[in-house]
Amino acid sequence: MTGLRIGAILVASAITMLVAIGTAGHLARMQLSAPYQMVEVEPGRHLHTLCEGPVGAPFVLYDAGAFGIYTDGWWIKEELKQDHRVCLYDRAGMGWSDPVPADASPHPDWHVADMRRLRAALGAEDAFVLIGHSMSGLRLHAYANSHPNELMGLVFVDAARPQTMNSERAQQFLPWAKRVMSLSAGLARVGIAGGAAFMFPDELNLPPRQKRDKRRSIAAVSHHKATRAEIVAAFEAPEDATWRIETNAQTLQVAVYTNSTDGGSNGPVAEAAEQATGYGRVRSLPDESHVSLLNRTNAAKIASDVRDMTKREQQ
């Protein structure tokens, strides 16, 4: 019985500590103003955005994965900002950005429209390179399918491909994802998710400010709700949705970064792009994790591919 009591005390203490740390992180985040520019994309609605690099240089936009915010593309920005105009942003509802309008569904096509609104607000009118991690792959394909003429190239970083999301897999995945995301929002509400986030290892070795911002975002209930809404909207899209069935990505320059030895889900896209455009690269890095593919070492490799893409377009 003594052992059970000790175990119960240890568990209760751990939970209390997580709640305290998470609550402190969440309160600290609420007290902070947005660290970078709030760009108005629609009347009264803003996206938190950081752009660096020479104005007029080739434009690059980084779109984070399901749980990601601007911080995830930090090292890509650092590696490219000398000769490219690089923008990182928080999608609607994430980080410091205003939420998705109540009458909108945050499916990939909606977010593509929001990227276009952001580019217009920034005055970025020329063709650009779009980089995306994880579930952002759905949005990269959506952009390529709807507005390929606006893109100079695509970089998929361990990114999803909509053509691999058949209805059977979606039916199996979606109920599980809804439960997990509802649970994570509940844990964030009582402070546990935020506390756990402050104990996670930083695989990207981010600067102190960005590390804090990343962990504070996990403490926010709104962050988890926005992620859940995005996942549900993507997987509930009909199978004949344009972004699912077209494959315009393969008509563009494409680079794929994956920790899979077979090239991952977008490997075939890169192979087709090589035939269509002369530029389709697959970078298999099996020793990396899903997150560490964005570390500074790999960001330098991504930057090299982006430079190759923009140089080819300028020739």
C-alpha positions as YAML, in Angstrom:
chain: A
units: angstrom
residues:
- id: 1
  name: MET
  ca: [0.00, 0.00, 0.00]
- id: 2
  name: THR
  ca: [2.87, 2.32, 0.82]
- id: 3
  name: GLY
  ca: [4.26, 1.74, -2.67]
- id: 4
  name: LEU
  ca: [0.90, 2.60, -4.23]
- id: 5
  name: ARG
  ca: [0.67, 5.77, -2.17]
- id: 6
  name: ILE
  ca: [4.17, 6.82, -3.22]
- id: 7
  name: GLY
  ca: [3.34, 6.09, -6.85]
- id: 8
  name: ALA
  ca: [0.11, 8.09, -6.62]
- id: 9
  name: ILE
  ca: [1.95, 11.00, -5.03]
- id: 10
  name: LEU
  ca: [4.60, 10.95, -7.75]
- id: 11
  name: VAL
  ca: [1.99, 10.89, -10.51]
- id: 12
  name: ALA
  ca: [0.00, 13.70, -8.87]
- id: 13
  name: SER
  ca: [3.17, 15.73, -8.42]
- id: 14
  name: ALA
  ca: [4.14, 15.24, -12.06]
- id: 15
  name: ILE
  ca: [0.69, 16.30, -13.25]
- id: 16
  name: THR
  ca: [0.73, 19.33, -10.94]
- id: 17
  name: MET
  ca: [4.14, 20.34, -12.25]
- id: 18
  name: LEU
  ca: [3.01, 19.98, -15.87]
- id: 19
  name: VAL
  ca: [-0.10, 22.05, -15.18]
- id: 20
  name: ALA
  ca: [1.93, 24.75, -13.44]
- id: 21
  name: ILE
  ca: [4.53, 24.94, -16.22]
- id: 22
  name: GLY
  ca: [1.90, 24.85, -18.95]
- id: 23
  name: THR
  ca: [-0.26, 27.48, -17.28]
- id: 24
  name: ALA
  ca: [2.73, 29.75, -16.78]
- id: 25
  name: GLY
  ca: [3.70, 29.33, -20.43]
- id: 26
  name: HIS
  ca: [0.18, 29.98, -21.63]
- id: 27
  name: LEU
  ca: [-0.18, 33.10, -19.47]
- id: 28
  name: ALA
  ca: [3.23, 34.33, -20.62]
- id: 29
  name: ARG
  ca: [2.19, 33.92, -24.24]
- id: 30
  name: MET
  ca: [-1.10, 35.74, -23.66]
- id: 31
  name: GLN
  ca: [0.83, 38.66, -22.20]
- id: 32
  name: LEU
  ca: [3.12, 38.96, -25.22]
- id: 33
  name: SER
  ca: [2.34, 40.96, -28.32]
- id: 34
  name: ALA
  ca: [3.06, 39.39, -31.69]
- id: 35
  name: PRO
  ca: [6.85, 39.36, -32.19]
- id: 36
  name: TYR
  ca: [6.66, 40.28, -35.87]
- id: 37
  name: GLN
  ca: [4.38, 42.00, -38.36]
- id: 38
  name: MET
  ca: [0.62, 41.50, -38.33]
- id: 39
  name: VAL
  ca: [-0.34, 41.69, -42.01]
- id: 40
  name: GLU
  ca: [-3.96, 42.49, -42.86]
- id: 41
  name: VAL
  ca: [-5.19, 39.97, -45.43]
- id: 42
  name: GLU
  ca: [-8.89, 40.82, -45.17]
- id: 43
  name: PRO
  ca: [-10.59, 43.77, -43.46]
- id: 44
  name: GLY
  ca: [-9.93, 43.31, -39.75]
- id: 45
  name: ARG
  ca: [-8.15, 39.93, -40.12]
- id: 46
  name: HIS
  ca: [-4.38, 39.60, -39.84]
- id: 47
  name: LEU
  ca: [-1.69, 36.96, -40.26]
- id: 48
  name: HIS
  ca: [1.47, 37.01, -38.15]
- id: 49
  name: THR
  ca: [4.32, 37.24, -40.66]
- id: 50
  name: LEU
  ca: [8.10, 37.59, -40.70]
- id: 51
  name: CYS
  ca: [9.85, 38.52, -43.95]
- id: 52
  name: GLU
  ca: [13.60, 38.98, -44.35]
- id: 53
  name: GLY
  ca: [15.91, 39.40, -47.31]
- id: 54
  name: PRO
  ca: [16.30, 41.94, -50.11]
- id: 55
  name: VAL
  ca: [13.08, 43.42, -51.44]
- id: 56
  name: GLY
  ca: [12.80, 42.46, -55.10]
- id: 57
  name: ALA
  ca: [14.83, 39.25, -54.67]
- id: 58
  name: PRO
  ca: [13.20, 35.90, -55.57]
- id: 59
  name: PHE
  ca: [10.32, 35.30, -53.16]
- id: 60
  name: VAL
  ca: [10.06, 32.21, -50.96]
- id: 61
  name: LEU
  ca: [7.16, 31.32, -48.66]
- id: 62
  name: TYR
  ca: [7.38, 28.66, -45.94]
- id: 63
  name: ASP
  ca: [4.16, 26.91, -44.87]
- id: 64
  name: ALA
  ca: [4.36, 24.91, -41.64]
- id: 65
  name: GLY
  ca: [2.84, 21.50, -40.93]
- id: 66
  name: ALA
  ca: [-0.25, 20.67, -38.87]
- id: 67
  name: PHE
  ca: [1.04, 21.78, -35.46]
- id: 68
  name: GLY
  ca: [3.63, 24.19, -36.84]
- id: 69
  name: ILE
  ca: [4.07, 27.93, -36.64]
- id: 70
  name: TYR
  ca: [6.54, 30.36, -38.18]
- id: 71
  name: THR
  ca: [9.40, 29.02, -36.05]
- id: 72
  name: ASP
  ca: [9.63, 25.76, -38.00]
- id: 73
  name: GLY
  ca: [11.02, 27.51, -41.06]
- id: 74
  name: TRP
  ca: [13.52, 29.59, -39.10]
- id: 75
  name: TRP
  ca: [16.71, 27.99, -40.40]
- id: 76
  name: ILE
  ca: [15.45, 27.95, -43.99]
- id: 77
  name: LYS
  ca: [14.97, 31.70, -43.69]
- id: 78
  name: GLU
  ca: [18.41, 32.15, -42.19]
- id: 79
  name: GLU
  ca: [20.03, 30.18, -45.01]
- id: 80
  name: LEU
  ca: [18.22, 32.04, -47.79]
- id: 81
  name: LYS
  ca: [17.79, 35.62, -46.57]
- id: 82
  name: GLN
  ca: [21.06, 36.85, -48.06]
- id: 83
  name: ASP
  ca: [19.77, 36.63, -51.63]
- id: 84
  name: HIS
  ca: [16.06, 35.73, -51.39]
- id: 85
  name: ARG
  ca: [13.03, 37.43, -49.86]
- id: 86
  name: VAL
  ca: [11.84, 34.77, -47.41]
- id: 87
  name: CYS
  ca: [8.55, 34.90, -45.50]
- id: 88
  name: LEU
  ca: [7.42, 32.76, -42.59]
- id: 89
  name: TYR
  ca: [3.89, 33.05, -41.26]
- id: 90
  name: ASP
  ca: [1.37, 31.56, -38.86]
- id: 91
  name: ARG
  ca: [-1.69, 30.23, -40.63]
- id: 92
  name: ALA
  ca: [-5.06, 31.55, -39.55]
- id: 93
  name: GLY
  ca: [-5.85, 30.35, -36.03]
- id: 94
  name: MET
  ca: [-2.24, 29.38, -35.30]
- id: 95
  name: GLY
  ca: [0.37, 31.27, -33.31]
- id: 96
  name: TRP
  ca: [-0.51, 34.97, -33.24]
- id: 97
  name: SER
  ca: [-2.62, 35.00, -36.40]
- id: 98
  name: ASP
  ca: [-6.32, 35.81, -36.23]
- id: 99
  name: PRO
  ca: [-8.68, 32.82, -36.44]
- id: 100
  name: VAL
  ca: [-10.32, 31.42, -39.54]
- id: 101
  name: PRO
  ca: [-13.61, 33.27, -40.19]
- id: 102
  name: ALA
  ca: [-16.58, 31.53, -38.60]
- id: 103
  name: ASP
  ca: [-18.22, 30.87, -41.97]
- id: 104
  name: ALA
  ca: [-15.10, 29.30, -43.56]
- id: 105
  name: SER
  ca: [-13.82, 25.72, -43.61]
- id: 106
  name: PRO
  ca: [-10.00, 25.60, -43.33]
- id: 107
  name: HIS
  ca: [-9.45, 23.02, -46.08]
- id: 108
  name: PRO
  ca: [-6.33, 23.19, -48.28]
- id: 109
  name: ASP
  ca: [-7.96, 25.35, -50.97]
- id: 110
  name: TRP
  ca: [-9.06, 27.91, -48.38]
- id: 111
  name: HIS
  ca: [-5.52, 28.18, -47.04]
- id: 112
  name: VAL
  ca: [-4.19, 28.56, -50.59]
- id: 113
  name: ALA
  ca: [-6.54, 31.51, -51.01]
- id: 114
  name: ASP
  ca: [-5.17, 32.91, -47.74]
- id: 115
  name: MET
  ca: [-1.58, 32.52, -48.97]
- id: 116
  name: ARG
  ca: [-2.55, 34.46, -52.07]
- id: 117
  name: ARG
  ca: [-4.14, 37.16, -49.94]
- id: 118
  name: LEU
  ca: [-0.93, 37.33, -47.91]
- id: 119
  name: ARG
  ca: [1.26, 37.57, -51.02]
- id: 120
  name: ALA
  ca: [-0.92, 40.34, -52.39]
- id: 121
  name: ALA
  ca: [-0.71, 42.25, -49.11]
- id: 122
  name: LEU
  ca: [3.08, 41.89, -49.17]
- id: 123
  name: GLY
  ca: [3.29, 43.03, -52.79]
- id: 124
  name: ALA
  ca: [4.85, 39.70, -53.88]
- id: 125
  name: GLU
  ca: [3.48, 39.38, -57.40]
- id: 126
  name: ASP
  ca: [6.13, 37.32, -59.22]
- id: 127
  name: ALA
  ca: [6.31, 33.52, -59.37]
- id: 128
  name: PHE
  ca: [7.76, 32.14, -56.15]
- id: 129
  name: VAL
  ca: [9.03, 29.00, -54.43]
- id: 130
  name: LEU
  ca: [6.67, 27.41, -51.90]
- id: 131
  name: ILE
  ca: [8.14, 25.18, -49.19]
- id: 132
  name: GLY
  ca: [5.96, 22.97, -46.99]
- id: 133
  name: HIS
  ca: [6.43, 20.46, -44.20]
- id: 134
  name: SER
  ca: [4.26, 17.49, -43.23]
- id: 135
  name: MET
  ca: [0.52, 18.13, -43.84]
- id: 136
  name: SER
  ca: [1.42, 21.31, -45.69]
- id: 137
  name: GLY
  ca: [2.02, 18.99, -48.63]
- id: 138
  name: LEU
  ca: [-1.74, 19.00, -49.18]
- id: 139
  name: ARG
  ca: [-1.67, 22.78, -49.52]
- id: 140
  name: LEU
  ca: [1.35, 22.68, -51.85]
- id: 141
  name: HIS
  ca: [-0.51, 20.32, -54.15]
- id: 142
  name: ALA
  ca: [-3.64, 22.46, -53.86]
- id: 143
  name: TYR
  ca: [-1.68, 25.56, -54.88]
- id: 144
  name: ALA
  ca: [-0.04, 23.76, -57.80]
- id: 145
  name: ASN
  ca: [-3.38, 22.45, -59.02]
- id: 146
  name: SER
  ca: [-5.21, 25.78, -58.84]
- id: 147
  name: HIS
  ca: [-2.51, 28.36, -59.65]
- id: 148
  name: PRO
  ca: [0.54, 26.65, -61.17]
- id: 149
  name: ASN
  ca: [1.51, 29.79, -63.10]
- id: 150
  name: GLU
  ca: [2.21, 31.56, -59.78]
- id: 151
  name: LEU
  ca: [4.79, 28.99, -58.70]
- id: 152
  name: MET
  ca: [8.46, 28.74, -59.60]
- id: 153
  name: GLY
  ca: [8.97, 25.52, -57.68]
- id: 154
  name: LEU
  ca: [7.89, 23.36, -54.76]
- id: 155
  name: VAL
  ca: [9.88, 21.87, -51.88]
- id: 156
  name: PHE
  ca: [8.17, 19.02, -50.03]
- id: 157
  name: VAL
  ca: [9.73, 18.35, -46.60]
- id: 158
  name: ASP
  ca: [8.43, 14.95, -45.46]
- id: 159
  name: ALA
  ca: [5.16, 16.23, -46.81]
- id: 160
  name: ALA
  ca: [1.79, 14.59, -47.43]
- id: 161
  name: ARG
  ca: [0.41, 13.87, -50.87]
- id: 162
  name: PRO
  ca: [-3.38, 13.98, -51.35]
- id: 163
  name: GLN
  ca: [-3.43, 11.21, -53.94]
- id: 164
  name: THR
  ca: [-2.38, 8.75, -51.20]
- id: 165
  name: MET
  ca: [-5.37, 9.72, -49.02]
- id: 166
  name: ASN
  ca: [-8.03, 7.31, -50.24]
- id: 167
  name: SER
  ca: [-11.47, 7.16, -48.60]
- id: 168
  name: GLU
  ca: [-10.78, 3.92, -46.75]
- id: 169
  name: ARG
  ca: [-7.68, 5.30, -45.06]
- id: 170
  name: ALA
  ca: [-9.48, 8.56, -44.30]
- id: 171
  name: GLN
  ca: [-12.37, 6.71, -42.66]
- id: 172
  name: GLN
  ca: [-9.92, 4.85, -40.48]
- id: 173
  name: PHE
  ca: [-7.78, 7.87, -39.62]
- id: 174
  name: LEU
  ca: [-10.31, 10.64, -39.11]
- id: 175
  name: PRO
  ca: [-12.20, 9.30, -36.04]
- id: 176
  name: TRP
  ca: [-8.87, 8.59, -34.34]
- id: 177
  name: ALA
  ca: [-7.53, 12.04, -35.24]
- id: 178
  name: LYS
  ca: [-10.66, 13.76, -33.91]
- id: 179
  name: ARG
  ca: [-10.36, 11.97, -30.57]
- id: 180
  name: VAL
  ca: [-6.64, 12.70, -30.26]
- id: 181
  name: MET
  ca: [-7.06, 16.37, -31.14]
- id: 182
  name: SER
  ca: [-10.00, 16.80, -28.76]
- id: 183
  name: LEU
  ca: [-7.88, 15.21, -26.04]
- id: 184
  name: SER
  ca: [-4.91, 17.47, -26.81]
- id: 185
  name: ALA
  ca: [-7.16, 20.54, -26.61]
- id: 186
  name: GLY
  ca: [-8.43, 19.33, -23.25]
- id: 187
  name: LEU
  ca: [-4.88, 18.80, -22.01]
- id: 188
  name: ALA
  ca: [-3.98, 22.29, -23.20]
- id: 189
  name: ARG
  ca: [-7.00, 23.71, -21.39]
- id: 190
  name: VAL
  ca: [-5.79, 22.36, -18.02]
- id: 191
  name: GLY
  ca: [-2.14, 23.18, -18.72]
- id: 192
  name: ILE
  ca: [-0.76, 19.66, -19.21]
- id: 193
  name: ALA
  ca: [-0.02, 19.97, -22.94]
- id: 194
  name: GLY
  ca: [1.85, 23.20, -22.40]
- id: 195
  name: GLY
  ca: [3.81, 21.75, -19.53]
- id: 196
  name: ALA
  ca: [4.80, 18.72, -21.56]
- id: 197
  name: ALA
  ca: [5.83, 20.96, -24.47]
- id: 198
  name: PHE
  ca: [8.29, 22.78, -22.25]
- id: 199
  name: MET
  ca: [9.98, 19.44, -21.57]
- id: 200
  name: PHE
  ca: [10.19, 18.24, -25.18]
- id: 201
  name: PRO
  ca: [13.65, 18.25, -26.76]
- id: 202
  name: ASP
  ca: [14.24, 20.98, -29.32]
- id: 203
  name: GLU
  ca: [15.26, 19.02, -32.41]
- id: 204
  name: LEU
  ca: [15.79, 22.23, -34.38]
- id: 205
  name: ASN
  ca: [18.05, 23.95, -31.85]
- id: 206
  name: LEU
  ca: [16.09, 27.17, -32.29]
- id: 207
  name: PRO
  ca: [17.15, 30.55, -30.90]
- id: 208
  name: PRO
  ca: [15.71, 31.21, -27.41]
- id: 209
  name: ARG
  ca: [12.88, 33.46, -28.60]
- id: 210
  name: GLN
  ca: [11.70, 31.04, -31.26]
- id: 211
  name: LYS
  ca: [12.01, 28.08, -28.90]
- id: 212
  name: ARG
  ca: [9.75, 29.84, -26.40]
- id: 213
  name: ASP
  ca: [7.25, 30.81, -29.11]
- id: 214
  name: LYS
  ca: [7.05, 27.23, -30.37]
- id: 215
  name: ARG
  ca: [6.44, 25.81, -26.91]
- id: 216
  name: ARG
  ca: [3.98, 28.52, -25.94]
- id: 217
  name: SER
  ca: [1.92, 27.80, -29.03]
- id: 218
  name: ILE
  ca: [1.45, 24.22, -27.83]
- id: 219
  name: ALA
  ca: [0.09, 25.62, -24.56]
- id: 220
  name: ALA
  ca: [-2.73, 27.46, -26.37]
- id: 221
  name: VAL
  ca: [-6.13, 25.75, -26.66]
- id: 222
  name: SER
  ca: [-6.80, 27.76, -29.83]
- id: 223
  name: HIS
  ca: [-3.75, 26.16, -31.44]
- id: 224
  name: HIS
  ca: [-5.11, 22.65, -30.91]
- id: 225
  name: LYS
  ca: [-8.61, 23.59, -32.04]
- id: 226
  name: ALA
  ca: [-7.26, 25.16, -35.23]
- id: 227
  name: THR
  ca: [-5.17, 22.08, -35.98]
- id: 228
  name: ARG
  ca: [-8.16, 19.80, -35.42]
- id: 229
  name: ALA
  ca: [-10.32, 21.90, -37.73]
- id: 230
  name: GLU
  ca: [-7.66, 21.78, -40.48]
- id: 231
  name: ILE
  ca: [-7.27, 18.01, -40.26]
- id: 232
  name: VAL
  ca: [-11.02, 17.41, -40.29]
- id: 233
  name: ALA
  ca: [-11.56, 19.78, -43.22]
- id: 234
  name: ALA
  ca: [-8.80, 18.10, -45.25]
- id: 235
  name: PHE
  ca: [-9.93, 14.53, -44.66]
- id: 236
  name: GLU
  ca: [-13.62, 15.25, -45.10]
- id: 237
  name: ALA
  ca: [-13.05, 16.83, -48.51]
- id: 238
  name: PRO
  ca: [-14.72, 14.85, -51.32]
- id: 239
  name: GLU
  ca: [-12.54, 12.49, -53.32]
- id: 240
  name: ASP
  ca: [-13.19, 14.50, -56.48]
- id: 241
  name: ALA
  ca: [-11.94, 17.76, -54.93]
- id: 242
  name: THR
  ca: [-9.66, 19.46, -57.45]
- id: 243
  name: TRP
  ca: [-6.66, 19.45, -55.13]
- id: 244
  name: ARG
  ca: [-7.00, 15.68, -54.70]
- id: 245
  name: ILE
  ca: [-7.26, 14.51, -58.29]
- id: 246
  name: GLU
  ca: [-4.99, 16.84, -60.28]
- id: 247
  name: THR
  ca: [-1.21, 16.52, -60.29]
- id: 248
  name: ASN
  ca: [0.05, 19.84, -61.61]
- id: 249
  name: ALA
  ca: [2.92, 19.72, -59.11]
- id: 250
  name: GLN
  ca: [4.82, 17.46, -61.47]
- id: 251
  name: THR
  ca: [4.82, 20.21, -64.13]
- id: 252
  name: LEU
  ca: [6.93, 22.41, -61.82]
- id: 253
  name: GLN
  ca: [10.43, 22.21, -60.40]
- id: 254
  name: VAL
  ca: [10.25, 19.91, -57.39]
- id: 255
  name: ALA
  ca: [12.56, 18.94, -54.53]
- id: 256
  name: VAL
  ca: [11.56, 16.29, -52.00]
- id: 257
  name: TYR
  ca: [13.15, 15.83, -48.58]
- id: 258
  name: THR
  ca: [12.27, 12.64, -46.75]
- id: 259
  name: ASN
  ca: [13.62, 10.22, -44.16]
- id: 260
  name: SER
  ca: [12.22, 7.36, -46.22]
- id: 261
  name: THR
  ca: [14.66, 5.39, -48.34]
- id: 262
  name: ASP
  ca: [12.10, 4.95, -51.12]
- id: 263
  name: GLY
  ca: [11.56, 8.69, -51.70]
- id: 264
  name: GLY
  ca: [8.36, 8.99, -49.69]
- id: 265
  name: SER
  ca: [4.89, 9.78, -50.98]
- id: 266
  name: ASN
  ca: [6.08, 12.67, -53.16]
- id: 267
  name: GLY
  ca: [9.01, 10.79, -54.67]
- id: 268
  name: PRO
  ca: [6.99, 9.95, -57.81]
- id: 269
  name: VAL
  ca: [6.10, 13.64, -58.17]
- id: 270
  name: ALA
  ca: [9.78, 14.57, -58.23]
- id: 271
  name: GLU
  ca: [10.51, 11.85, -60.77]
- id: 272
  name: ALA
  ca: [7.73, 13.12, -63.03]
- id: 273
  name: ALA
  ca: [8.94, 16.70, -62.56]
- id: 274
  name: GLU
  ca: [12.42, 15.68, -63.67]
- id: 275
  name: GLN
  ca: [10.95, 14.42, -66.94]
- id: 276
  name: ALA
  ca: [8.68, 17.44, -67.40]
- id: 277
  name: THR
  ca: [10.93, 20.31, -66.31]
- id: 278
  name: GLY
  ca: [14.43, 18.89, -65.95]
- id: 279
  name: TYR
  ca: [14.37, 19.56, -62.21]
- id: 280
  name: GLY
  ca: [13.10, 16.87, -59.85]
- id: 281
  name: ARG
  ca: [15.22, 16.01, -56.83]
- id: 282
  name: VAL
  ca: [14.70, 13.45, -54.06]
- id: 283
  name: ARG
  ca: [16.87, 13.86, -50.97]
- id: 284
  name: SER
  ca: [16.60, 10.77, -48.76]
- id: 285
  name: LEU
  ca: [17.95, 11.40, -45.26]
- id: 286
  name: PRO
  ca: [17.10, 8.23, -43.31]
- id: 287
  name: ASP
  ca: [18.98, 9.31, -40.17]
- id: 288
  name: GLU
  ca: [16.70, 12.33, -39.67]
- id: 289
  name: SER
  ca: [13.36, 12.49, -37.89]
- id: 290
  name: HIS
  ca: [10.19, 14.08, -39.24]
- id: 291
  name: VAL
  ca: [11.15, 17.28, -37.39]
- id: 292
  name: SER
  ca: [14.94, 17.30, -37.72]
- id: 293
  name: LEU
  ca: [14.60, 17.45, -41.51]
- id: 294
  name: LEU
  ca: [14.14, 21.18, -40.79]
- id: 295
  name: ASN
  ca: [17.34, 21.63, -38.76]
- id: 296
  name: ARG
  ca: [20.05, 24.05, -39.84]
- id: 297
  name: THR
  ca: [22.15, 21.43, -41.65]
- id: 298
  name: ASN
  ca: [19.22, 20.31, -43.76]
- id: 299
  name: ALA
  ca: [17.98, 23.88, -44.20]
- id: 300
  name: ALA
  ca: [21.27, 24.62, -45.98]
- id: 301
  name: LYS
  ca: [20.54, 21.75, -48.38]
- id: 302
  name: ILE
  ca: [17.00, 23.01, -48.95]
- id: 303
  name: ALA
  ca: [18.39, 26.49, -49.60]
- id: 304
  name: SER
  ca: [20.73, 25.06, -52.20]
- id: 305
  name: ASP
  ca: [17.82, 23.49, -54.07]
- id: 306
  name: VAL
  ca: [15.82, 26.72, -53.88]
- id: 307
  name: ARG
  ca: [18.76, 28.66, -55.33]
- id: 308
  name: ASP
  ca: [19.05, 26.15, -58.16]
- id: 309
  name: MET
  ca: [15.34, 26.60, -58.91]
- id: 310
  name: THR
  ca: [15.45, 30.40, -58.96]
- id: 311
  name: LYS
  ca: [18.67, 30.49, -61.03]
- id: 312
  name: ARG
  ca: [17.13, 28.20, -63.65]
- id: 313
  name: GLU
  ca: [14.08, 30.46, -63.87]
- id: 314
  name: GLN
  ca: [16.24, 33.55, -64.28]
- id: 315
  name: GLN
  ca: [18.30, 32.10, -67.13]
...
